[in-house]
Amino acid sequence: MLHLREVCVPQWPFNKVTLFASPNKALRHLCDHVLTRPEANFWAQLIPTFAEHLDPADDNELYHFARSLWSNHPPIDAAQSLYDGYAEVIVQAMGDAIRQGWFWAEEEPEGPCWRGMGTSGTYVIWRQQTVRSGMLLGYTAPPVEDEPYQHRKTNPLPRQHAWKYRGAILRHQDADYPPVANDPLEARYHVFKKGAVRLRREYKRARQAQKVTGGGGHLGSLQAGVPDFPTWQRLQAWSVPSACAGPSLFSLN
């Protein structure tokens, strides 16, 4: 069973945030994002311990590991390590999003929900005290119909074959997934650049659908153009650590 993290996020006024509502939901997001290609290829660049447990380019290894997570004897240490790395990236992204103003709020039937992206290119969806999801927008395989918990035991990666590499199709290339740069920094910048383009698109759709209830005012810093590599490096250096610090950007009224 995973030990869920409850952490402070800089400038977030609603006390601590829990990384997912339950261990099962955390496992589902690990499977749908961290362990599903092509996202897995890039999460391996963001989670330092990923390579200690898995080869992100080995579909068979990813599948069997994901299936073991839903077994009666899951690999607890490896699962906790990947979850902790995933959680750390998400918390950092939330801090970045709040500090840079790269976020907005939407009102949903269950209450307000925030969406934003950090300098890692990680897109996060969260509520006042719970993270709902964390993903790399440009590389997320499309969702499938929600499946009961029991189905995960036999189909732990339902999105595994849902990705369509349109770039390769257009160029008539025989490739299933986008390439990962050999230089880790270059690979991470590419994730950010792709994510920034998608973030602008998501925000535009939300505004057109009249879903936005707050925030978004500073997305203009991305609308003017995705920061170049040197600027992105400076933004990374200024990232706020995951601790409660600094004045709040929100009103509690």
Order of alpha helices (4+ residues) and beta strands (2+ residues): beta-beta-alpha-alpha-alpha-alpha-alpha-beta-beta-beta-beta-alpha-alpha-beta-alpha-alpha
